[in-house]
Amino acid sequence: MHLAILMTNTDESDFARARPKDSEKFTRLIQMARPDWRTSVFAAKDGELPEDLSVFDGAMITGSPASVRSGAPWIADLLELIRAAHARRFPLFGACFGHQAIALALGGSVGANPGGWVHGLTRNRLRNRPDWAAALPEEVKLYGSHSECVCALPPGAVPLAESNGVNAGFTLGRHILTTQHHPEMSHEFITALTWEMRATLGPAVRARALESLRSHADQQAFAQSLACFFEHAARR
């Protein structure tokens, strides 16, 4: 399969420049399960989007420190592409910002996370288990970092998981899958990010995050399920 990666990460700090870009992280994630799959990267944050999605088998929308509610022109263009993709049942996966962008584009709502910053290892209870999600445990552990969340799902969406009473991902038809979290992040990266963001997070959130990182994410299981999702969606 050939997937498009729509890169939305606007972080150009020295920290970000010294580490793999999201395009590499998402490629590594899907190739953990399907080593022969190919990816092509589009810098959505710079206004670069595929001219024709039909040449791809699916697309992945990455995370970003940007807010989907900012009204930035590049975000408006991305939301329009999401609506067009949904209209033709094109397979889409969104993580964090991508999750929120898909929800907002299709009629849901996004707002401030009721508990403030979520950062570190998150524990997510499955609400539904589609056929492609056989590899996922009942409690899915994923790294997360966000201060906004999906407050209302789009019409027709089905909750996939929840964490602390907040939606942590949904499906829509056979062709849309989202997670509020960051399955592409490695343990090393989220640990370094925790220290990089220490002033933003504050001491209490930082301490909870570091304690949570005594455990590791279910990255391999998520990668397997993500690959199966795209395979199932391709049979539409």
N, C-alpha and C positions, 0 to 999 in steps of 0.2 A: 504494500500500500504506500501511497504518497500523500503525506499530510502537510497542510500549510500551518505554520506557526505565526500567529498574529501577535507580535511582541508589543506590549503596552507599557513596559517598565520604563519610567522616566528618570530613574536614578542614574545620574552621571557623576556621582561622588568618587573620590579616590578609592573608597571601600569597594564600590561596585566595579570600578575599572580594573581592580586587582584580582577580580574573581570571574569565573565563567559567566557568560551572559545567559539570560533566560532561554535563548534559542538553544544553547548547548544543554542546559538542564532538562528542557522538555524533550529534546532529541534523545538524551540519555535515558530519560524515564520510559519512553515508549520502546526504545531498543533494549531495555532490560527484559521485556517480554517478547519482542519481535525484532531481533537484530538486523533483519534484512529490510525493514521498512525505511523509507526515505522521508526527509522533511525539507521544506523550503521556507525561508524566513522572510516576513514582511514587517517592516518597522511601522506598525500602525500608529505609534506615538508621533511619528514624523509625517503622518498623512499617507503612508505607503500601504495600499491594500491590493489584494489580487484583482486583476481586471476580470478574470473569469474563474470562479470557484469550481466550475464543472470539470476542470482539468485535474482536480484533486479528489481524493477519496474521503476527506474530512479536514477539519481545522481545529486547532487548539488556541484558545485565547489566554494569554498569560496574566500574571498578577502585576500590580503597579502601586506605587505610593500615591498616584493620582486618584482623585475622587470621581466616580462616574457621574456625580451630580454637579461637577464644576462648570459644565456648559462649554468646555473647550471644543473648538471646531473639529479636531481630530476624533474626539469622542462621539460627536454627533454623526460623523461619517461612519464610525464603527457600528453605532447603534442601527443605522440604516442598513448596513451590510448584514447585520444579524437578522433584521426583519426580512430581508430578501432571502437569506439562507433558510430561515424557518419556513417561508412560503413555499419553497421547493423541497422541503424536508431534507436539507443538506446536513450531514452529521457534524455536530458542533460539541466541543468540550470546553468549558470555561473554569478557570481556577482563580479564586479570590476576586480580583478586579473583573476577570472574565465571567465569573459566576454572577456578580452584581450587574455587569453590563447586559448579560443575556436576560436577566430578570427585568431590568428597567426597560430594555428595548421592547419586550414582549408584553408589557402591561403590568408588571409587578412594581414594587416600590423598594427604595433603599434609604436607610437612615443611620443615625448614630447607633453603635452597639450599646444596648442598655447597660452592660457591665463595664463599659470603657474598653481599654485595650485588651485584646486577646493575643497572647504571644507565648510561644514555646510549643510543647507537645500537647495537642488537643485529643480528647476522647469523644468519639462520635457514635451514638447509638443508631443502628440501622432501623429505619422505619419501614422500608420495603426492600425486597431482594429480587431484582430482575434476573432473568436467566443468565445474563452475562456476568453477574456479580457473585458467582459461586465461590470465588477465591477469597472473598472478604469475610473477616470475622464479624461476629455480632457487634463488637465494639471495635471500631476502626480508629487506629491511632495515626494522626497526621500532624505535621508541623504547621503552625499557623501564625499569622501576624496581621492583625487588622483592627481598625477602630470603627468600621462601618459594617452593616449587615443587611441582608435582604429581610425587609419587614413584612412584605406580602408577596406571595408567589404569583407568577403570571397565570392567567386563566388556563386551565387544563393541566397545569404542572402537578406532579406528584412528589411529595417530600421523599427524599432518599435517606437522609440522616439528620439528626439534631444533636446539638451540644449545648448543655446548660439552658435548655428551653428555647434555643435560637436555631433557625434553619441552618443546616450545614451542607446542604446540597439538594438538588432536585433533578428529576427527569421530566421530559416533555415529549410525548410520543416515543418513537424508537430512535429519534435522531438527535436528542439533546440530553447532555449529561453535564452537571456542574458540581463543584465542591467549593465551599467557602475557604478551603485551606490550600496548602502548598505541597502537593505530592512530589513535586520536582526537587524540593530542597533536600540536601544531604544533612546529616546530623552535624557535620563540621560547619556547614554554612549557617544553620540556624543558631548554633552556639556563638559563632563569631558575630552574627547579626544582633544577638541579644546584648553583647557588650557594646557594639557600635551604637545601638539605640538606647543605651542606658539612661541618658538624660531625658529622652522622650518618654520612656516607659515609667521612670520613677523607681525608687528602691523596692517597693512592695511587689510591683508587677515583675521587675527583673528577678527578684528572689524566687517568686513562684515559677517563673519560666525556667530558671536554672535548675530548680528542684525537679520540674517535670522532665527535663532533658536527661535525667538518670535512665529513662527508658527511650527506646527508639521507635520510629514510625513503621507502619506496615507498608513500606514503599513497594516491595516486590509484589505483594498481593494486590495493591492498588494498580500497579503497572499492568499486571495480568488482566485485571478486570477492565481497565481502560482499553486495552487491545481488543478484548472480547466485545466491548461495547461498539467499537468501530466496525468490527467484523459483522456483528448483528445488524447495525445500522445500514451497512452496505447492501444488505439483502432486501432493502425496502422496495 
